[in-house]
Amino acid sequence: MFAIAASTVTSWGLYVLLPIFIAFLFFIMWDISKTSDAGRAGTFWIFLALGAGSVGFILKIVMEVAFKKWLI
């Protein structure tokens, strides 16, 4: 019915939908820190522990773009 290439679905999912999901996860972390009265130190540790995977994914994308642009 719809002719959408697999690469189009992959790129939309990877570069559009996944960052939206990551932003939603950061909102959830902020909400957890506010509802649990974590304070400054607790909020820091929540974002550090739970946000490390998201930051790693973002750095991976940046490194891929940099390597494509400058090395190849």
PQR file with spaces between the fields and no chain letter, atoms N, CA, C, O and H, PARSE charges and radii, in Angstrom:
ATOM       1  N    MET     1       0.819   -1.181    0.000 -0.4000 1.5000
ATOM       2  CA   MET     1       0.000    0.000    0.000 -0.0000 2.0000
ATOM       3  C    MET     1       0.873    1.259    0.000  0.5500 1.7000
ATOM       4  O    MET     1       0.757    2.096   -0.895 -0.5500 1.4000
ATOM       5  N    PHE     2       1.745    1.390    1.000 -0.4000 1.5000
ATOM       6  CA   PHE     2       2.680    2.515    1.033 -0.0000 2.0000
ATOM       7  C    PHE     2       4.061    2.010    0.689  0.5500 1.7000
ATOM       8  O    PHE     2       4.504    0.993    1.222 -0.5500 1.4000
ATOM       9  H    PHE     2       1.840    0.710    1.727  0.4000 1.0000
ATOM      10  N    ALA     3       4.738    2.701   -0.185 -0.4000 1.5000
ATOM      11  CA   ALA     3       6.078    2.290   -0.594 -0.0000 2.0000
ATOM      12  C    ALA     3       7.103    3.163    0.113  0.5500 1.7000
ATOM      13  O    ALA     3       7.526    4.193   -0.412 -0.5500 1.4000
ATOM      14  H    ALA     3       4.378    3.528   -0.618  0.4000 1.0000
ATOM      15  N    ILE     4       7.495    2.743    1.300 -0.4000 1.5000
ATOM      16  CA   ILE     4       8.507    3.455    2.066 -0.0000 2.0000
ATOM      17  C    ILE     4       9.710    2.529    2.203  0.5500 1.7000
ATOM      18  O    ILE     4       9.585    1.374    2.611 -0.5500 1.4000
ATOM      19  H    ILE     4       7.152    1.907    1.726  0.4000 1.0000
ATOM      20  N    ALA     5      10.859    3.055    1.860 -0.4000 1.5000
ATOM      21  CA   ALA     5      12.070    2.253    1.926 -0.0000 2.0000
ATOM      22  C    ALA     5      12.458    1.997    3.384  0.5500 1.7000
ATOM      23  O    ALA     5      12.162    2.798    4.271 -0.5500 1.4000
ATOM      24  H    ALA     5      10.961    3.993    1.529  0.4000 1.0000
ATOM      25  N    ALA     6      13.113    0.886    3.604 -0.4000 1.5000
ATOM      26  CA   ALA     6      13.541    0.527    4.950 -0.0000 2.0000
ATOM      27  C    ALA     6      14.537    1.544    5.508  0.5500 1.7000
ATOM      28  O    ALA     6      14.537    1.826    6.706 -0.5500 1.4000
ATOM      29  H    ALA     6      13.353    0.236    2.883  0.4000 1.0000
ATOM      30  N    SER     7      15.380    2.089    4.640 -0.4000 1.5000
ATOM      31  CA   SER     7      16.352    3.074    5.102 -0.0000 2.0000
ATOM      32  C    SER     7      15.668    4.362    5.562  0.5500 1.7000
ATOM      33  O    SER     7      16.146    5.028    6.481 -0.5500 1.4000
ATOM      34  H    SER     7      15.380    1.859    3.666  0.4000 1.0000
ATOM      35  N    THR     8      14.550    4.711    4.923 -0.4000 1.5000
ATOM      36  CA   THR     8      13.800    5.902    5.335 -0.0000 2.0000
ATOM      37  C    THR     8      13.194    5.711    6.714  0.5500 1.7000
ATOM      38  O    THR     8      13.261    6.606    7.556 -0.5500 1.4000
ATOM      39  H    THR     8      14.161    4.170    4.177  0.4000 1.0000
ATOM      40  N    VAL     9      12.607    4.556    6.946 -0.4000 1.5000
ATOM      41  CA   VAL     9      12.024    4.257    8.261 -0.0000 2.0000
ATOM      42  C    VAL     9      13.111    4.248    9.328  0.5500 1.7000
ATOM      43  O    VAL     9      12.909    4.760   10.429 -0.5500 1.4000
ATOM      44  H    VAL     9      12.552    3.828    6.262  0.4000 1.0000
ATOM      45  N    THR    10      14.263    3.666    9.002 -0.4000 1.5000
ATOM      46  CA   THR    10      15.365    3.601    9.955 -0.0000 2.0000
ATOM      47  C    THR    10      15.887    4.989   10.293  0.5500 1.7000
ATOM      48  O    THR    10      16.111    5.300   11.463 -0.5500 1.4000
ATOM      49  H    THR    10      14.427    3.250    8.108  0.4000 1.0000
ATOM      50  N    SER    11      16.081    5.820    9.285 -0.4000 1.5000
ATOM      51  CA   SER    11      16.625    7.156    9.558 -0.0000 2.0000
ATOM      52  C    SER    11      15.628    8.013   10.323  0.5500 1.7000
ATOM      53  O    SER    11      16.026    8.773   11.205 -0.5500 1.4000
ATOM      54  H    SER    11      15.899    5.567    8.335  0.4000 1.0000
ATOM      55  N    TRP    12      14.336    7.910   10.005 -0.4000 1.5000
ATOM      56  CA   TRP    12      13.325    8.653   10.770 -0.0000 2.0000
ATOM      57  C    TRP    12      13.286    8.180   12.216  0.5500 1.7000
ATOM      58  O    TRP    12      13.211    8.990   13.140 -0.5500 1.4000
ATOM      59  H    TRP    12      14.012    7.293    9.288  0.4000 1.0000
ATOM      60  N    GLY    13      13.338    6.891   12.403 -0.4000 1.5000
ATOM      61  CA   GLY    13      13.306    6.348   13.755 -0.0000 2.0000
ATOM      62  C    GLY    13      14.534    6.714   14.561  0.5500 1.7000
ATOM      63  O    GLY    13      14.440    7.025   15.749 -0.5500 1.4000
ATOM      64  H    GLY    13      13.399    6.233   11.652  0.4000 1.0000
ATOM      65  N    LEU    14      15.687    6.678   13.910 -0.4000 1.5000
ATOM      66  CA   LEU    14      16.945    6.929   14.613 -0.0000 2.0000
ATOM      67  C    LEU    14      17.185    8.404   14.882  0.5500 1.7000
ATOM      68  O    LEU    14      17.650    8.767   15.963 -0.5500 1.4000
ATOM      69  H    LEU    14      15.763    6.426   12.945  0.4000 1.0000
ATOM      70  N    TYR    15      16.880    9.247   13.930 -0.4000 1.5000
ATOM      71  CA   TYR    15      17.249   10.653   14.058 -0.0000 2.0000
ATOM      72  C    TYR    15      16.093   11.578   14.429  0.5500 1.7000
ATOM      73  O    TYR    15      16.334   12.748   14.726 -0.5500 1.4000
ATOM      74  H    TYR    15      16.502    8.952   13.052  0.4000 1.0000
ATOM      75  N    VAL    16      14.861   11.105   14.423 -0.4000 1.5000
ATOM      76  CA   VAL    16      13.718   11.949   14.787 -0.0000 2.0000
ATOM      77  C    VAL    16      12.994   11.389   16.005  0.5500 1.7000
ATOM      78  O    VAL    16      12.840   12.084   17.010 -0.5500 1.4000
ATOM      79  H    VAL    16      14.665   10.155   14.181  0.4000 1.0000
ATOM      80  N    LEU    17      12.548   10.140   15.923 -0.4000 1.5000
ATOM      81  CA   LEU    17      11.730    9.587   16.995 -0.0000 2.0000
ATOM      82  C    LEU    17      12.528    9.247   18.250  0.5500 1.7000
ATOM      83  O    LEU    17      12.042    9.457   19.362 -0.5500 1.4000
ATOM      84  H    LEU    17      12.672    9.575   15.107  0.4000 1.0000
ATOM      85  N    LEU    18      13.730    8.730   18.093 -0.4000 1.5000
ATOM      86  CA   LEU    18      14.531    8.381   19.259 -0.0000 2.0000
ATOM      87  C    LEU    18      14.947    9.599   20.081  0.5500 1.7000
ATOM      88  O    LEU    18      14.885    9.524   21.309 -0.5500 1.4000
ATOM      89  H    LEU    18      14.125    8.560   17.190  0.4000 1.0000
ATOM      90  N    PRO    19      15.371   10.725   19.480 -0.5600 1.5000
ATOM      91  CA   PRO    19      15.639   11.912   20.305  0.2800 2.0000
ATOM      92  C    PRO    19      14.398   12.436   21.033  0.5500 1.7000
ATOM      93  O    PRO    19      14.504   12.949   22.147 -0.5500 1.4000
ATOM      94  N    ILE    20      13.229   12.310   20.414 -0.4000 1.5000
ATOM      95  CA   ILE    20      12.006   12.701   21.110 -0.0000 2.0000
ATOM      96  C    ILE    20      11.788   11.798   22.322  0.5500 1.7000
ATOM      97  O    ILE    20      11.400   12.271   23.390 -0.5500 1.4000
ATOM      98  H    ILE    20      13.143   11.893   19.509  0.4000 1.0000
ATOM      99  N    PHE    21      12.035   10.511   22.160 -0.4000 1.5000
ATOM     100  CA   PHE    21      11.900    9.563   23.270 -0.0000 2.0000
ATOM     101  C    PHE    21      12.922    9.863   24.367  0.5500 1.7000
ATOM     102  O    PHE    21      12.597    9.775   25.551 -0.5500 1.4000
ATOM     103  H    PHE    21      12.350   10.126   21.292  0.4000 1.0000
ATOM     104  N    ILE    22      14.148   10.214   23.988 -0.4000 1.5000
ATOM     105  CA   ILE    22      15.172   10.556   24.972 -0.0000 2.0000
ATOM     106  C    ILE    22      14.775   11.807   25.745  0.5500 1.7000
ATOM     107  O    ILE    22      14.963   11.870   26.960 -0.5500 1.4000
ATOM     108  H    ILE    22      14.411   10.285   23.026  0.4000 1.0000
ATOM     109  N    ALA    23      14.231   12.800   25.055 -0.4000 1.5000
ATOM     110  CA   ALA    23      13.760   14.012   25.737 -0.0000 2.0000
ATOM     111  C    ALA    23      12.645   13.675   26.720  0.5500 1.7000
ATOM     112  O    ALA    23      12.596   14.235   27.816 -0.5500 1.4000
ATOM     113  H    ALA    23      14.078   12.749   24.068  0.4000 1.0000
ATOM     114  N    PHE    24      11.755   12.770   26.342 -0.4000 1.5000
ATOM     115  CA   PHE    24      10.693   12.338   27.247 -0.0000 2.0000
ATOM     116  C    PHE    24      11.278   11.635   28.469  0.5500 1.7000
ATOM     117  O    PHE    24      10.787   11.819   29.583 -0.5500 1.4000
ATOM     118  H    PHE    24      11.795   12.315   25.453  0.4000 1.0000
ATOM     119  N    LEU    25      12.322   10.831   28.270 -0.4000 1.5000
ATOM     120  CA   LEU    25      12.966   10.166   29.402 -0.0000 2.0000
ATOM     121  C    LEU    25      13.610   11.179   30.348  0.5500 1.7000
ATOM     122  O    LEU    25      13.579   10.992   31.564 -0.5500 1.4000
ATOM     123  H    LEU    25      12.721   10.681   27.366  0.4000 1.0000
ATOM     124  N    PHE    26      14.194   12.252   29.802 -0.4000 1.5000
ATOM     125  CA   PHE    26      14.749   13.290   30.668 -0.0000 2.0000
ATOM     126  C    PHE    26      13.646   13.989   31.452  0.5500 1.7000
ATOM     127  O    PHE    26      13.850   14.357   32.609 -0.5500 1.4000
ATOM     128  H    PHE    26      14.219   12.404   28.814  0.4000 1.0000
ATOM     129  N    PHE    27      12.485   14.177   30.842 -0.4000 1.5000
ATOM     130  CA   PHE    27      11.343   14.736   31.574 -0.0000 2.0000
ATOM     131  C    PHE    27      10.926   13.797   32.706  0.5500 1.7000
ATOM     132  O    PHE    27      10.605   14.255   33.803 -0.5500 1.4000
ATOM     133  H    PHE    27      12.319   13.879   29.902  0.4000 1.0000
ATOM     134  N    ILE    28      10.927   12.502   32.450 -0.4000 1.5000
ATOM     135  CA   ILE    28      10.578   11.537   33.490 -0.0000 2.0000
ATOM     136  C    ILE    28      11.587   11.597   34.632  0.5500 1.7000
ATOM     137  O    ILE    28      11.198   11.537   35.798 -0.5500 1.4000
ATOM     138  H    ILE    28      11.187   12.130   31.559  0.4000 1.0000
ATOM     139  N    MET    29      12.880   11.715   34.316 -0.4000 1.5000
ATOM     140  CA   MET    29      13.902   11.822   35.359 -0.0000 2.0000
ATOM     141  C    MET    29      13.701   13.082   36.189  0.5500 1.7000
ATOM     142  O    MET    29      13.845   13.053   37.411 -0.5500 1.4000
ATOM     143  H    MET    29      13.196   11.764   33.368  0.4000 1.0000
ATOM     144  N    TRP    30      13.370   14.185   35.531 -0.4000 1.5000
ATOM     145  CA   TRP    30      13.110   15.429   36.257 -0.0000 2.0000
ATOM     146  C    TRP    30      11.900   15.270   37.166  0.5500 1.7000
ATOM     147  O    TRP    30      11.913   15.731   38.307 -0.5500 1.4000
ATOM     148  H    TRP    30      13.252   14.208   34.538  0.4000 1.0000
ATOM     149  N    ASP    31      10.856   14.621   36.667 -0.4000 1.5000
ATOM     150  CA   ASP    31       9.655   14.406   37.465 -0.0000 2.0000
ATOM     151  C    ASP    31       9.939   13.503   38.661  0.5500 1.7000
ATOM     152  O    ASP    31       9.426   13.745   39.753 -0.5500 1.4000
ATOM     153  H    ASP    31      10.845   14.246   35.740  0.4000 1.0000
ATOM     154  N    ILE    32      10.751   12.465   38.466 -0.4000 1.5000
ATOM     155  CA   ILE    32      11.118   11.581   39.564 -0.0000 2.0000
ATOM     156  C    ILE    32      11.865   12.358   40.635  0.5500 1.7000
ATOM     157  O    ILE    32      11.610   12.177   41.826 -0.5500 1.4000
ATOM     158  H    ILE    32      11.168   12.268   37.578  0.4000 1.0000
ATOM     159  N    SER    33      12.785   13.220   40.223 -0.4000 1.5000
ATOM     160  CA   SER    33      13.561   13.973   41.213 -0.0000 2.0000
ATOM     161  C    SER    33      12.695   14.981   41.961  0.5500 1.7000
ATOM     162  O    SER    33      12.947   15.250   43.136 -0.5500 1.4000
ATOM     163  H    SER    33      12.992   13.367   39.256  0.4000 1.0000
ATOM     164  N    LYS    34      11.689   15.538   41.313 -0.4000 1.5000
ATOM     165  CA   LYS    34      10.812   16.501   41.988 -0.0000 2.0000
ATOM     166  C    LYS    34       9.826   15.816   42.917  0.5500 1.7000
ATOM     167  O    LYS    34       9.597   16.297   44.027 -0.5500 1.4000
ATOM     168  H    LYS    34      11.484   15.320   40.359  0.4000 1.0000
ATOM     169  N    THR    35       9.238   14.711   42.496 -0.4000 1.5000
ATOM     170  CA   THR    35       8.237   14.047   43.330 -0.0000 2.0000
ATOM     171  C    THR    35       8.853   13.323   44.517  0.5500 1.7000
ATOM     172  O    THR    35       8.181   13.117   45.527 -0.5500 1.4000
ATOM     173  H    THR    35       9.424   14.320   41.594  0.4000 1.0000
ATOM     174  N    SER    36      10.123   12.933   44.412 -0.4000 1.5000
ATOM     175  CA   SER    36      10.765   12.237   45.522 -0.0000 2.0000
ATOM     176  C    SER    36      11.513   13.186   46.449  0.5500 1.7000
ATOM     177  O    SER    36      12.145   12.740   47.406 -0.5500 1.4000
ATOM     178  H    SER    36      10.669   13.101   43.591  0.4000 1.0000
ATOM     179  N    ASP    37      11.451   14.491   46.180 -0.4000 1.5000
ATOM     180  CA   ASP    37      12.190   15.487   46.969 -0.0000 2.0000
ATOM     181  C    ASP    37      13.657   15.099   47.106  0.5500 1.7000
ATOM     182  O    ASP    37      14.201   15.039   48.208 -0.5500 1.4000
ATOM     183  H    ASP    37      10.937   14.854   45.402  0.4000 1.0000
ATOM     184  N    ALA    38      14.275   14.842   45.978 -0.4000 1.5000
ATOM     185  CA   ALA    38      15.653   14.350   45.964 -0.0000 2.0000
ATOM     186  C    ALA    38      16.661   15.429   46.335  0.5500 1.7000
ATOM     187  O    ALA    38      17.749   15.100   46.806 -0.5500 1.4000
ATOM     188  H    ALA    38      13.833   14.891   45.082  0.4000 1.0000
ATOM     189  N    GLY    39      16.344   16.679   46.143 -0.4000 1.5000
ATOM     190  CA   GLY    39      17.303   17.738   46.416 -0.0000 2.0000
ATOM     191  C    GLY    39      18.272   17.892   45.262  0.5500 1.7000
ATOM     192  O    GLY    39      18.138   17.259   44.214 -0.5500 1.4000
ATOM     193  H    GLY    39      15.459   16.946   45.760  0.4000 1.0000
ATOM     194  N    ARG    40      19.251   18.753   45.486 -0.4000 1.5000
ATOM     195  CA   ARG    40      20.212   19.009   44.403 -0.0000 2.0000
ATOM     196  C    ARG    40      21.111   17.814   44.130  0.5500 1.7000
ATOM     197  O    ARG    40      21.319   17.434   42.978 -0.5500 1.4000
ATOM     198  H    ARG    40      19.360   19.268   46.336  0.4000 1.0000
ATOM     199  N    ALA    41      21.645   17.222   45.198 -0.4000 1.5000
ATOM     200  CA   ALA    41      22.553   16.090   45.023 -0.0000 2.0000
ATOM     201  C    ALA    41      21.815   14.881   44.447  0.5500 1.7000
ATOM     202  O    ALA    41      22.339   14.197   43.567 -0.5500 1.4000
ATOM     203  H    ALA    41      21.476   17.531   46.134  0.4000 1.0000
ATOM     204  N    GLY    42      20.617   14.618   44.933 -0.4000 1.5000
ATOM     205  CA   GLY    42      19.841   13.499   44.422 -0.0000 2.0000
ATOM     206  C    GLY    42      19.462   13.684   42.968  0.5500 1.7000
ATOM     207  O    GLY    42      19.505   12.734   42.186 -0.5500 1.4000
ATOM     208  H    GLY    42      20.191   15.174   45.647  0.4000 1.0000
ATOM     209  N    THR    43      19.089   14.908   42.596 -0.4000 1.5000
ATOM     210  CA   THR    43      18.757   15.195   41.198 -0.0000 2.0000
ATOM     211  C    THR    43      19.982   14.995   40.320  0.5500 1.7000
ATOM     212  O    THR    43      19.882   14.452   39.220 -0.5500 1.4000
ATOM     213  H    THR    43      19.054   15.680   43.231  0.4000 1.0000
ATOM     214  N    PHE    44      21.136   15.435   40.806 -0.4000 1.5000
ATOM     215  CA   PHE    44      22.381   15.237   40.060 -0.0000 2.0000
ATOM     216  C    PHE    44      22.640   13.759   39.808  0.5500 1.7000
ATOM     217  O    PHE    44      22.959   13.369   38.685 -0.5500 1.4000
ATOM     218  H    PHE    44      21.217   15.876   41.700  0.4000 1.0000
ATOM     219  N    TRP    45      22.506   12.937   40.839 -0.4000 1.5000
ATOM     220  CA   TRP    45      22.786   11.513   40.691 -0.0000 2.0000
ATOM     221  C    TRP    45      21.748   10.813   39.830  0.5500 1.7000
ATOM     222  O    TRP    45      22.079    9.881   39.096 -0.5500 1.4000
ATOM     223  H    TRP    45      22.247   13.254   41.751  0.4000 1.0000
ATOM     224  N    ILE    46      20.489   11.251   39.910 -0.4000 1.5000
ATOM     225  CA   ILE    46      19.463   10.673   39.039 -0.0000 2.0000
ATOM     226  C    ILE    46      19.802   10.952   37.584  0.5500 1.7000
ATOM     227  O    ILE    46      19.754   10.052   36.745 -0.5500 1.4000
ATOM     228  H    ILE    46      20.220   12.008   40.506  0.4000 1.0000
ATOM     229  N    PHE    47      20.143   12.195   37.286 -0.4000 1.5000
ATOM     230  CA   PHE    47      20.467   12.532   35.902 -0.0000 2.0000
ATOM     231  C    PHE    47      21.773   11.891   35.458  0.5500 1.7000
ATOM     232  O    PHE    47      21.903   11.494   34.300 -0.5500 1.4000
ATOM     233  H    PHE    47      20.182   12.926   37.967  0.4000 1.0000
ATOM     234  N    LEU    48      22.729   11.786   36.351 -0.4000 1.5000
ATOM     235  CA   LEU    48      23.998   11.158   35.984 -0.0000 2.0000
ATOM     236  C    LEU    48      23.811    9.674   35.693  0.5500 1.7000
ATOM     237  O    LEU    48      24.292    9.176   34.675 -0.5500 1.4000
ATOM     238  H    LEU    48      22.623   12.109   37.292  0.4000 1.0000
ATOM     239  N    ALA    49      23.126    8.976   36.565 -0.4000 1.5000
ATOM     240  CA   ALA    49      22.973    7.529   36.411 -0.0000 2.0000
ATOM     241  C    ALA    49      22.041    7.180   35.253  0.5500 1.7000
ATOM     242  O    ALA    49      22.371    6.331   34.424 -0.5500 1.4000
ATOM     243  H    ALA    49      22.735    9.381   37.392  0.4000 1.0000
ATOM     244  N    LEU    50      20.887    7.825   35.192 -0.4000 1.5000
ATOM     245  CA   LEU    50      19.913    7.461   34.174 -0.0000 2.0000
ATOM     246  C    LEU    50      20.176    8.148   32.829  0.5500 1.7000
ATOM     247  O    LEU    50      19.752    7.653   31.785 -0.5500 1.4000
ATOM     248  H    LEU    50      20.618    8.514   35.865  0.4000 1.0000
ATOM     249  N    GLY    51      20.869    9.277   32.856 -0.4000 1.5000
ATOM     250  CA   GLY    51      21.127    9.998   31.615 -0.0000 2.0000
ATOM     251  C    GLY    51      22.399    9.593   30.910  0.5500 1.7000
ATOM     252  O    GLY    51      22.649   10.044   29.792 -0.5500 1.4000
ATOM     253  H    GLY    51      21.213    9.680   33.704  0.4000 1.0000
ATOM     254  N    ALA    52      23.209    8.756   31.527 -0.4000 1.5000
ATOM     255  CA   ALA    52      24.485    8.374   30.923 -0.0000 2.0000
ATOM     256  C    ALA    52      24.285    7.627   29.601  0.5500 1.7000
ATOM     257  O    ALA    52      25.040    7.837   28.652 -0.5500 1.4000
ATOM     258  H    ALA    52      23.006    8.389   32.434  0.4000 1.0000
ATOM     259  N    GLY    53      23.289    6.771   29.536 -0.4000 1.5000
ATOM     260  CA   GLY    53      23.034    6.042   28.294 -0.0000 2.0000
ATOM     261  C    GLY    53      22.585    6.960   27.176  0.5500 1.7000
ATOM     262  O    GLY    53      22.980    6.780   26.023 -0.5500 1.4000
ATOM     263  H    GLY    53      22.675    6.601   30.307  0.4000 1.0000
ATOM     264  N    SER    54      21.769    7.937   27.505 -0.4000 1.5000
ATOM     265  CA   SER    54      21.301    8.885   26.491 -0.0000 2.0000
ATOM     266  C    SER    54      22.444    9.743   25.982  0.5500 1.7000
ATOM     267  O    SER    54      22.554    9.990   24.781 -0.5500 1.4000
ATOM     268  H    SER    54      21.448    8.083   28.441  0.4000 1.0000
ATOM     269  N    VAL    55      23.285   10.192   26.883 -0.4000 1.5000
ATOM     270  CA   VAL    55      24.434   11.011   26.481 -0.0000 2.0000
ATOM     271  C    VAL    55      25.391   10.183   25.626  0.5500 1.7000
ATOM     272  O    VAL    55      25.954   10.686   24.654 -0.5500 1.4000
ATOM     273  H    VAL    55      23.195    9.992   27.858  0.4000 1.0000
ATOM     274  N    GLY    56      25.572    8.931   25.983 -0.4000 1.5000
ATOM     275  CA   GLY    56      26.425    8.053   25.182 -0.0000 2.0000
ATOM     276  C    GLY    56      25.891    7.866   23.777  0.5500 1.7000
ATOM     277  O    GLY    56      26.659    7.850   22.815 -0.5500 1.4000
ATOM     278  H    GLY    56      25.115    8.522   26.773  0.4000 1.0000
ATOM     279  N    PHE    57      24.574    7.725   23.652 -0.4000 1.5000
ATOM     280  CA   PHE    57      23.974    7.572   22.327 -0.0000 2.0000
ATOM     281  C    PHE    57      24.158    8.842   21.502  0.5500 1.7000
ATOM     282  O    PHE    57      24.479    8.767   20.316 -0.5500 1.4000
ATOM     283  H    PHE    57      23.951    7.738   24.434  0.4000 1.0000
ATOM     284  N    ILE    58      23.959   10.002   22.115 -0.4000 1.5000
ATOM     285  CA   ILE    58      24.123   11.273   21.405 -0.0000 2.0000
ATOM     286  C    ILE    58      25.574   11.447   20.972  0.5500 1.7000
ATOM     287  O    ILE    58      25.836   11.884   19.851 -0.5500 1.4000
ATOM     288  H    ILE    58      23.698   10.063   23.078  0.4000 1.0000
ATOM     289  N    LEU    59      26.522   11.111   21.848 -0.4000 1.5000
ATOM     290  CA   LEU    59      27.938   11.203   21.480 -0.0000 2.0000
ATOM     291  C    LEU    59      28.282   10.250   20.335  0.5500 1.7000
ATOM     292  O    LEU    59      29.108   10.576   19.482 -0.5500 1.4000
ATOM     293  H    LEU    59      26.310   10.756   22.758  0.4000 1.0000
ATOM     294  N    LYS    60      27.650    9.076   20.315 -0.4000 1.5000
ATOM     295  CA   LYS    60      27.880    8.128   19.232 -0.0000 2.0000
ATOM     296  C    LYS    60      27.452    8.716   17.894  0.5500 1.7000
ATOM     297  O    LYS    60      28.161    8.574   16.898 -0.5500 1.4000
ATOM     298  H    LYS    60      26.979    8.812   21.008  0.4000 1.0000
ATOM     299  N    ILE    61      26.307    9.370   17.864 -0.4000 1.5000
ATOM     300  CA   ILE    61      25.836    9.980   16.620 -0.0000 2.0000
ATOM     301  C    ILE    61      26.774   11.105   16.187  0.5500 1.7000
ATOM     302  O    ILE    61      27.101   11.218   15.005 -0.5500 1.4000
ATOM     303  H    ILE    61      25.731    9.485   18.673  0.4000 1.0000
ATOM     304  N    VAL    62      27.206   11.930   17.128 -0.4000 1.5000
ATOM     305  CA   VAL    62      28.114   13.029   16.804 -0.0000 2.0000
ATOM     306  C    VAL    62      29.431   12.491   16.268  0.5500 1.7000
ATOM     307  O    VAL    62      29.975   13.035   15.308 -0.5500 1.4000
ATOM     308  H    VAL    62      26.940   11.838   18.088  0.4000 1.0000
ATOM     309  N    MET    63      29.951   11.429   16.876 -0.4000 1.5000
ATOM     310  CA   MET    63      31.204   10.847   16.405 -0.0000 2.0000
ATOM     311  C    MET    63      31.056   10.237   15.017  0.5500 1.7000
ATOM     312  O    MET    63      31.967   10.347   14.196 -0.5500 1.4000
ATOM     313  H    MET    63      29.508   10.987   17.656  0.4000 1.0000
ATOM     314  N    GLU    64      29.924    9.599   14.742 -0.4000 1.5000
ATOM     315  CA   GLU    64      29.699    9.043   13.404 -0.0000 2.0000
ATOM     316  C    GLU    64      29.702   10.144   12.346  0.5500 1.7000
ATOM     317  O    GLU    64      30.313    9.992   11.288 -0.5500 1.4000
ATOM     318  H    GLU    64      29.184    9.510   15.409  0.4000 1.0000
ATOM     319  N    VAL    65      29.023   11.245   12.629 -0.4000 1.5000
ATOM     320  CA   VAL    65      28.981   12.359   11.680 -0.0000 2.0000
ATOM     321  C    VAL    65      30.378   12.948   11.493  0.5500 1.7000
ATOM     322  O    VAL    65      30.786   13.243   10.370 -0.5500 1.4000
ATOM     323  H    VAL    65      28.526   11.369   13.488  0.4000 1.0000
ATOM     324  N    ALA    66      31.114   13.118   12.602 -0.4000 1.5000
ATOM     325  CA   ALA    66      32.461   13.685   12.512 -0.0000 2.0000
ATOM     326  C    ALA    66      33.390   12.777   11.707  0.5500 1.7000
ATOM     327  O    ALA    66      34.167   13.258   10.882 -0.5500 1.4000
ATOM     328  H    ALA    66      30.783   12.877   13.514  0.4000 1.0000
ATOM     329  N    PHE    67      33.313   11.479   11.942 -0.4000 1.5000
ATOM     330  CA   PHE    67      34.186   10.564   11.211 -0.0000 2.0000
ATOM     331  C    PHE    67      33.843   10.520    9.727  0.5500 1.7000
ATOM     332  O    PHE    67      34.739   10.439    8.887 -0.5500 1.4000
ATOM     333  H    PHE    67      32.682   11.088   12.613  0.4000 1.0000
ATOM     334  N    LYS    68      32.565   10.571    9.399 -0.4000 1.5000
ATOM     335  CA   LYS    68      32.180   10.599    7.988 -0.0000 2.0000
ATOM     336  C    LYS    68      32.654   11.861    7.303  0.5500 1.7000
ATOM     337  O    LYS    68      33.066   11.833    6.144 -0.5500 1.4000
ATOM     338  H    LYS    68      31.837   10.637   10.081  0.4000 1.0000
ATOM     339  N    LYS    69      32.594   12.974    8.025 -0.4000 1.5000
ATOM     340  CA   LYS    69      32.926   14.261    7.424 -0.0000 2.0000
ATOM     341  C    LYS    69      34.436   14.455    7.287  0.5500 1.7000
ATOM     342  O    LYS    69      34.903   14.945    6.259 -0.5500 1.4000
ATOM     343  H    LYS    69      32.258   12.997    8.966  0.4000 1.0000
ATOM     344  N    TRP    70      35.198   14.078    8.304 -0.4000 1.5000
ATOM     345  CA   TRP    70      36.617   14.430    8.299 -0.0000 2.0000
ATOM     346  C    TRP    70      37.564   13.287    7.938  0.5500 1.7000
ATOM     347  O    TRP    70      38.684   13.542    7.495 -0.5500 1.4000
ATOM     348  H    TRP    70      34.819   13.680    9.139  0.4000 1.0000
ATOM     349  N    LEU    71      37.146   12.050    8.115 -0.4000 1.5000
ATOM     350  CA   LEU    71      38.073   10.958    7.861 -0.0000 2.0000
ATOM     351  C    LEU    71      37.840   10.241    6.545  0.5500 1.7000
ATOM     352  O    LEU    71      38.778    9.709    5.952 -0.5500 1.4000
ATOM     353  H    LEU    71      36.236   11.843    8.475  0.4000 1.0000
ATOM     354  N    ILE    72      36.615   10.225    6.092 -0.4000 1.5000
ATOM     355  CA   ILE    72      36.321    9.451    4.884 -0.0000 2.0000
ATOM     356  C    ILE    72      35.954   10.392    3.751  0.5500 1.7000
ATOM     357  O    ILE    72      35.670    9.942    2.641 -0.5500 1.4000
ATOM     358  H    ILE    72      35.854   10.658    6.574  0.4000 1.0000
